[in-house]
Amino acid sequence: MSATTMKRLAFIHSLHEQGHEQAQRPEPLSAMITLAYHDAVELFLVLAGEQAA
């Protein structure tokens, strides 16, 4: 696995962790969880698609 791929996976993991932390916040602040998880999933699927090609 290339260094670039590892950096991208680390960034995706970071977004996932941010989502998890936001889920622990009170209701108005926890609304941002959707954006963090959406971004993490989108970036992961793009990376997976590039690896499969």
C-alpha positions in Angstrom: 0.0 0.0 0.0 1.4 3.4 -1.0 2.1 6.2 1.5 -0.5 8.3 -0.2 -3.2 5.6 0.3 -2.2 5.3 4.0 -2.5 9.1 4.5 -5.9 9.0 2.9 -7.0 6.2 5.1 -5.7 8.0 8.2 -7.7 11.1 7.2 -10.9 9.0 6.6 -10.3 7.4 10.1 -10.0 10.9 11.5 -13.3 12.0 10.0 -14.9 8.8 11.4 -13.5 9.6 14.9 -14.8 13.2 14.7 -18.3 11.8 13.9 -18.1 9.5 16.9 -17.1 12.4 19.2 -19.8 14.6 17.8 -22.4 11.9 18.5 -21.5 12.2 22.2 -22.4 15.9 22.3 -25.8 17.3 23.3 -28.6 17.5 20.7 -28.0 20.7 18.8 -24.3 20.0 18.4 -24.7 16.4 17.5 -26.4 17.3 14.2 -23.0 17.6 12.6 -22.5 13.9 12.9 -24.2 13.3 9.6 -21.7 15.4 7.7 -18.7 13.8 9.3 -19.9 10.3 8.6 -21.1 11.2 5.1 -17.6 12.6 4.2 -15.9 9.6 5.7 -18.0 7.1 3.7 -17.7 9.1 0.5 -13.9 9.4 0.7 -13.6 5.7 1.6 -15.8 4.6 -1.4 -13.7 6.8 -3.7 -10.5 5.3 -2.4 -11.9 1.8 -2.7 -13.1 2.4 -6.2 -9.6 3.7 -7.2 -8.0 0.6 -5.8 -10.3 -1.7 -7.6 -9.7 -0.1 -11.0 
